[in-house]
Amino acid sequence: QEFKKDLVEPNGVYIFISRDKALNRAMAEAFAKSLLCEHHSACGECDQCVRVELNKHPDLISYDKKALLVADANDIVSKSIDTPVFAKYKVFVLHNAEGLNEQAQNKLLKTLEEPNKTSIFLLTTSAEYKLLPTVLSRGRKVYLQLDKCMDCEYEFGKKIDNLTDYQNSQTPEFVTLKQKAEYLVQNYNKKSDIPRLV
């Protein structure tokens, strides 16, 4: 199955899984940008892409905390009902979803099970086992092992515990990683099983 089909007819919930947090971030952001792009290609030139790159797209909502609580889950549920402002979809990116406590995960279940047709949820995790089985069953799992199929100077196997340097997504290593991720989203070869969509 190819990402391109998903960009035109998204599933609703995707869970990006890798031990590498920076890799998860790059793929989720590339996928979100492609979903919002007027050409489904993260072209970097359309109004939607420009807004994403400037971090000023009202339909791209990211949660990037070490711990996500029930209040955050309530906020997500509330915003998911809203109509998109500029794009076809409202895309929610929950970085480090393993940080959702059990109550917050349970609060999101109904929304993840029956998402608004204009809401797409992208969850990333480096600890799949910390997500409730009910949450995992709600989305399409994307297992990332890009070190096996991408020629990139970035050290994919390097464990990154502190993502402070990556918060603004502007470090040279992360920019390179983002570019590679955007390329992969657009040119994923279904003959390869990496990334593997389940």
Secondary structure, DSSP 8 states (H G I E B T S, - for coil): --HHHHHHS--SEEEEE-S-HHHHHHHHHHHHHHHHSTTSS--S-SHHHHHHHTT--TTEEEE--S-B-HHHHHHHHHHHTS--SSSS-EEEEETTGGGB-HHHHHHHHHHHHS--TTEEEEEEES-GGGS-HHHHTTSEEEE--GGGT---SS-TT------GGGTTS-SHHHHHHHHHHHHHHHH--TTS-SSEE-
